């Protein structure tokens, strides 16, 4: 049972006290300067107790404490090999330190049981007003949601205030993946050193991610059937692990140009105990920064400017131009959904001839 009574404090101040018993039978009370505030809280706390979701402020932890507990859990997952890469853990830690708990902008000192949708919306707005990009703000909100989910798993919270909070796009125009021209890719391959040509050819024609290229093994190249099997990837710390997602496990058909380039490369490829197709000179895992450095020098020679990831976009554009279905493109690219494929590459798929179709409609009607 919950009640409200008027109290006069020793200081002479008048306060309204809400008395109630929580779901475990413990007596609780809270003071308010106005009767109106006490009435609102009374209605709220009755509902919370009835649904067994009441949590006392005095027993709550702050967002910063919840973030630390979550990061500690992530570190355990990383050390025990439970789908947590070191680079991912480092990224999570940076988002917490630089955005979620940073003074004046973050909400690290807020008790998680007091956190509301309004608080999260205001946090989002502060991020944007202080120069954070839309992408960075979305990522920070995603990390906040994850750490609050962990608090829920620990029984420290019942609802996630970050759930459903959105960042409205500044433009109605969706992002379109930049696709290099065939002339540009041809010029890069022709100008590249012989030992760098295979990197470019495989990336531009199979669409492998940089981490997948670094983790590719000779046993994953099927010269007889003409396939490249994606079964592992190398992270930022040169540790081998599973592909980026379940969709990352895939078989990509390879044409004669790719297979012949790999056959020639295999004859002079540095020996690697890991059996890597593109190892470092001494046989270890190749640092992506080394590949990027060579790629930048090559671009300067040719007079173009690209990102390494644009080679992947180029491969996907070729598949679409060749007439592969949306489902096939999604599978070869390792996307988790058709929506992801269409958001990035939908503008590349051929449009139906609507004008001729409408002319036929009119002809059927008017003769």
C-alpha angles and dihedrals in degrees: 000000000000125000141174124223135175117243134188111210123217087256089061095250117137117228137174115231125204112206121191144145118242127224093274094051098258117141115239136182139183133188127223131185092222133046089224092060091048091052092052092049092047092058091046097047093047089057093046094050092046090053093043091240102113116127123181119235090224090061096043128104127221126254088253091054091047090050092052092050091049093048090049088054091048090051090054089051090050094050093046095045098247103149097290118117122201091241091053091049091049090050092051091050091051093051091051094046100040101036119008099047101023111124120260093009105045132065100226095128094052118107109242093226089056094047112115136181088259091057091052092047090052090048089053091050092050090053092053094043090052095056103269113145124240091252094049092047091052090050092050090051090049091053090048090052092050094052091047089050087055090052088052090052088053092052092246095115138023105198132036111229091193093059111117097003107145137198109221113226117247089220134040089215112096122228114268120202111245110241121200118224123255089244091056095050091045091051092049093050093047093049096044123103114258094252091051098047094081090055091055096042095049093045095046095046105034100036094226116170115242091252091050091049090052091049097045114123129199089242087062092059112084106196093177098052095030100238139129113211118209107210106143144012137206117238129214090276093052091251117144117232145147122304119276094270141348088275088056089076099087147136115235119197112233126206129218094270092057095042094046092048089052093047091054092043093051090063093061102023114129113257114260128189086208092055092237122174093212107027129164115270090268094046101262129115112302115240111235089220088065091053091048091050092054090045092053092051090049091051091052090054093049095039100238135115122219142144119241088241089061087074087065090051088051092054092051091049090055091052091051092046089051090057102252113161122253089252092053093048090049091051096046092047093049095236118161094222143017087240090063091050093048094046091057103031107016091110090061096059113098115259120230117254095257094169094060090042091054090047089056090050091053092046091054090051101042100027 
